[in-house]
Amino acid sequence: MAMATDNKERGRTLKQPFALIISDDPQFSQALLARWQQERSAPEFTLVHGDLSGEIDAQSCDVAILGGLRAEAANFVLRALEMAGKPVILVCEESQEEPASQCSVRVVRKRQGWENIVLLVAAEIFRGEELLARSERSEEANKELTSEAKLGRYMLAERHALNNALTSVLGNAELLLLDPQKLPPEAYSQIETIRNMSVRMHEILQRFSSLEKELKIMDQQAQKDIAGKRAVAAGGLS
């Protein structure tokens, strides 16, 4: 039997969780999906039969939900998911033994209201995945900011030397341009370009100096605000 598509026939977005439902029991899948569709926001999901589970890409899902599988099929699927390192929700009958597996398996017994428990456990897993993704994005952003801060500190430290060099280049260019008759047209055009670029770079360096002053003022104001809040807090405690 072919693999079923997701519930709304659309591609998975980066921010939307994705559940992989593996079952040989149509009633299991129908009951779970019917309960999920009662929620305001349901994840994207794919339905797969146990005999087709070896053909799926487990890395693409956030959680795999197993139920209504033969013991042999369940063990095979769990081994595949263990290699992918994906969390699993396993719905078992009351009398069914839990299969041995090293992967992260949450076992839900198939008693009244089991669909609600599956949704709660899945929501917990999705929140954990979201927090992990945010943490990774934050770490990448911090690395980028650290690199930019290093570059900014270097440019501030070297701006005086660069400014002196630009002043020298600009001054020499201005002197040469004072007597254009002595210069070939091509040389005059090149020197004029050097002069204009030097002026532009000098403006950029001036902007760096202005930004440094603005940041110092903001830092001083922040320190004053902190000191003021501490004084108010200390006065309230006295």
Rosetta blueprint (number, residue, H / E / L):
1 M L
2 A L
3 M L
4 A L
5 T L
6 D L
7 N L
8 K L
9 E L
10 R L
11 G L
12 R L
13 T L
14 L L
15 K L
16 Q L
17 P L
18 F E
19 A E
20 L E
21 I E
22 I E
23 S L
24 D L
25 D L
26 P H
27 Q H
28 F H
29 S H
30 Q H
31 A H
32 L H
33 L H
34 A H
35 R H
36 W H
37 Q L
38 Q L
39 E L
40 R L
41 S L
42 A L
43 P L
44 E E
45 F E
46 T E
47 L E
48 V E
49 H L
50 G H
51 D H
52 L H
53 S H
54 G H
55 E H
56 I L
57 D L
58 A H
59 Q H
60 S H
61 C L
62 D L
63 V E
64 A E
65 I E
66 L E
67 G E
68 G L
69 L L
70 R L
71 A H
72 E H
73 A H
74 A H
75 N H
76 F H
77 V H
78 L H
79 R H
80 A H
81 L H
82 E H
83 M H
84 A H
85 G L
86 K L
87 P L
88 V E
89 I E
90 L E
91 V E
92 C E
93 E L
94 E L
95 S L
96 Q L
97 E L
98 E L
99 P L
100 A L
101 S L
102 Q L
103 C L
104 S L
105 V E
106 R E
107 V E
108 V E
109 R E
110 K L
111 R L
112 Q L
113 G L
114 W H
115 E H
116 N H
117 I H
118 V H
119 L H
120 L H
121 V H
122 A H
123 A H
124 E H
125 I H
126 F H
127 R H
128 G H
129 E H
130 E H
131 L H
132 L H
133 A H
134 R H
135 S H
136 E H
137 R H
138 S H
139 E H
140 E H
141 A H
142 N H
143 K H
144 E H
145 L H
146 T H
147 S H
148 E H
149 A H
150 K H
151 L H
152 G H
153 R H
154 Y H
155 M H
156 L H
157 A H
158 E H
159 R H
160 H H
161 A H
162 L H
163 N H
164 N H
165 A H
166 L H
167 T H
168 S H
169 V H
170 L H
171 G H
172 N H
173 A H
174 E H
175 L H
176 L H
177 L H
178 L L
179 D L
180 P H
181 Q H
182 K H
183 L L
184 P L
185 P H
186 E H
187 A H
188 Y H
189 S H
190 Q H
191 I H
192 E H
193 T H
194 I H
195 R H
196 N H
197 M H
198 S H
199 V H
200 R H
201 M H
202 H H
203 E H
204 I H
205 L H
206 Q H
207 R H
208 F H
209 S H
210 S H
211 L H
212 E H
213 K H
214 E H
215 L H
216 K H
217 I H
218 M H
219 D H
220 Q H
221 Q H
222 A H
223 Q H
224 K H
225 D H
226 I H
227 A H
228 G H
229 K H
230 R H
231 A H
232 V H
233 A H
234 A H
235 G H
236 G H
237 L H
238 S L
